[in-house]
Amino acid sequence: MEDTQASIINMCYLDGSHKTRQYIADTMGYSRSSYNRFKNRALLAFAESYNNQELLVYK
């Protein structure tokens, strides 16, 4: 997982505070649409690396 992806996962789910998408995007210096794209990639990277890819759902 890249540093940007890890930062997004941490800020969204792990640091215990409830930050908005806009706040996180602003903090990281991204537009909201870029942030959403990075977050989707971060979630996919997390799912791929989690316990033999148990979190992946194929459609």
JOZIGI-V885198 format. One record per residue. RES is the residue in three letters. PHI is phi in radians with two decimals (999 if undefined). PSI is psi as a letter, one per 40 degrees, with the letter a starting at -180 (999 if undefined). OMEGA is omega in degrees with one decimal (999 if undefined). Layout:
((RES PHI PSI OMEGA) (RES PHI PSI OMEGA))
//
This chain:
((MET 999 h 179.8) (GLU -1.27 i -180.0) (ASP -1.04 d 179.2) (THR -1.07 d 179.7) (GLN -1.12 d 179.1) (ALA -1.11 d 178.4) (SER -1.10 d 179.4) (ILE -1.12 d 178.3) (ILE -1.03 d -179.8) (ASN -1.09 d -177.2) (MET -1.19 d -178.3) (CYS -1.38 d -167.0) (TYR -2.18 d -167.7) (LEU -1.94 d -172.0) (ASP -1.46 e 173.0) (GLY 1.51 e 177.4) (SER -1.73 i -178.3) (HIS -1.87 g -179.1) (LYS -1.66 i 177.5) (THR -1.38 i 175.9) (ARG -1.02 d -178.5) (GLN -1.13 d 178.8) (TYR -1.07 d -179.3) (ILE -1.12 d 178.4) (ALA -1.05 d 179.4) (ASP -1.10 d -179.9) (THR -1.06 d -178.2) (MET -1.50 e 178.0) (GLY 1.45 f -179.8) (TYR -1.99 i 169.6) (SER -1.25 i -179.0) (ARG -1.11 d 179.7) (SER -1.19 d 176.6) (SER -1.14 d 177.3) (TYR -1.01 d 179.8) (ASN -1.05 d 178.1) (ARG -1.13 d 178.4) (PHE -1.12 d -179.9) (LYS -1.14 d 177.9) (ASN -1.05 d 177.8) (ARG -1.15 d 179.0) (ALA -1.12 d 178.8) (LEU -1.13 d 177.2) (LEU -1.14 d 178.6) (ALA -1.07 d 177.2) (PHE -1.11 d -179.3) (ALA -1.08 d -179.9) (GLU -1.20 d -176.7) (SER -1.61 e -175.6) (TYR -1.48 h 167.9) (ASN 0.57 g 178.4) (ASN 1.01 f 175.8) (GLN 1.09 f -180.0) (GLU -1.07 d -175.8) (LEU -1.48 e -178.2) (LEU -1.32 h 175.7) (VAL -2.21 h -179.0) (TYR -1.70 h 179.1) (LYS -1.97 999 999))
//
